[in-house]
Amino acid sequence: MAHKYILDTHALVWYLEGSPRLGQHAKSAMEADDSDLVLPLIALSEATFLIERGRIGIPTVADLLADVQADERIEIISLTWDIFLRSLTTEGLSIPELHDRFIVSTGLHLQDLGHTIDIITRDESIREAGILSVIW
């Protein structure tokens, strides 16, 4: 099975903005032509919310969506019943914030299917949980 990188919201945003806040290892993984990037729909939704509130440098939701759609390496994964159920397990419940829980549970679900998973995040609660391998 494939090696997949799960994108957290801030990783996606900082990558698209070209922000120096994006970790060097995260940037390398996201720039590699052969990277298989997974974007949970909840992370995309969170990014659109930040744009609507003027909290990030991406000017419009249309710009964000165009960038995401233009990158053929990005696969958008919706919140499914199986991912939701995975969020209710001990691992899922160890992540306190709901959006982060669904992002991590997407990775756990794909890992259950046999994929090798790394999550690209700077989020401290996700890193401290130690559930998935983290790249930053």
C-alpha positions in Angstrom: 0.0 0.0 0.0 1.0 3.6 -0.4 2.7 6.0 1.9 0.3 8.9 2.5 0.8 12.3 4.2 -2.3 13.6 6.0 -2.4 17.4 5.9 -3.4 19.4 8.9 -5.1 22.8 8.2 -2.1 25.0 9.1 0.3 22.8 7.1 -1.9 23.3 4.0 -2.3 27.0 4.5 1.4 27.7 5.3 2.4 25.6 2.3 0.1 27.5 -0.1 1.2 30.9 1.4 4.9 30.0 1.2 5.2 30.7 4.9 8.5 30.3 6.7 6.5 28.9 9.6 6.1 25.6 7.7 8.6 23.1 9.1 11.5 22.2 6.8 10.7 18.4 6.8 7.0 19.3 6.2 7.9 21.5 3.3 10.2 18.8 1.8 7.4 16.2 2.0 4.8 18.6 0.5 7.1 19.7 -2.3 8.1 16.2 -3.4 6.6 15.4 -6.8 5.8 11.8 -5.7 4.1 12.7 -2.4 0.6 11.3 -1.9 -1.1 14.1 0.0 -4.4 13.5 1.8 -6.5 16.5 2.7 -9.4 15.7 5.1 -12.4 17.7 4.1 -12.6 19.0 7.6 -9.2 20.6 7.2 -10.2 22.2 3.9 -13.4 23.5 5.6 -11.3 25.0 8.5 -9.1 26.7 5.9 -12.1 28.3 4.2 -13.4 29.5 7.6 -10.0 31.2 8.2 -10.2 32.9 4.8 -13.7 34.1 5.5 -12.5 35.7 8.8 -9.5 37.3 7.1 -7.1 35.4 9.4 -4.7 34.1 6.7 -3.0 35.5 3.6 -4.9 33.5 1.0 -7.2 36.2 -0.5 -10.3 34.2 -1.4 -11.9 30.8 -0.9 -11.9 30.5 -4.7 -8.1 30.9 -4.7 -7.7 28.2 -2.1 -9.9 25.8 -4.0 -8.1 26.5 -7.3 -4.8 25.8 -5.6 -6.0 22.5 -4.1 -7.7 21.3 -7.3 -4.6 22.2 -9.4 -2.4 19.9 -7.3 -2.9 16.4 -8.6 -1.1 14.9 -5.6 -3.9 16.0 -3.2 -6.7 13.6 -2.5 -9.6 15.1 -0.5 -11.1 12.6 1.9 -14.6 13.3 3.3 -15.7 12.5 6.8 -17.2 9.0 6.4 -19.0 6.7 8.8 -15.8 4.6 9.3 -13.7 7.7 10.0 -16.3 8.9 12.5 -16.3 5.6 14.2 -12.5 5.7 14.4 -12.8 9.0 16.1 -14.7 7.3 18.9 -11.9 4.9 19.7 -9.3 5.4 22.5 -6.9 6.9 20.0 -9.4 9.2 18.5 -10.7 10.4 21.8 -7.2 11.2 23.0 -7.3 14.2 20.7 -9.2 17.0 22.5 -10.1 19.3 19.6 -12.9 18.0 17.3 -11.4 19.1 14.0 -8.0 17.6 14.9 -9.7 14.4 16.0 -11.3 14.0 12.6 -8.0 14.8 10.8 -6.1 12.2 12.9 -9.0 9.7 12.6 -8.7 10.0 8.8 -5.1 8.9 9.1 -6.0 6.1 11.5 -8.6 4.8 9.1 -6.2 4.8 6.2 -3.6 3.1 8.3 -6.2 0.4 9.2 -6.6 -0.1 5.4 -2.8 -0.9 5.2 -1.4 2.5 4.2 1.8 3.9 5.8 0.7 7.3 7.3 2.5 10.4 8.4 0.6 13.5 9.5 2.0 16.8 8.6 1.3 19.0 11.6 2.8 21.3 14.2 -0.1 20.7 16.5 1.2 20.0 20.0 -1.7 17.8 21.1 -1.4 15.6 18.0 2.3 15.3 18.4 2.1 14.5 22.2 -0.6 11.9 21.6 1.9 9.8 19.6 -0.8 8.0 17.6 0.6 8.7 14.2 4.1 9.5 13.0 4.4 13.3 12.7 6.5 15.3 10.2 7.2 18.9 10.8 
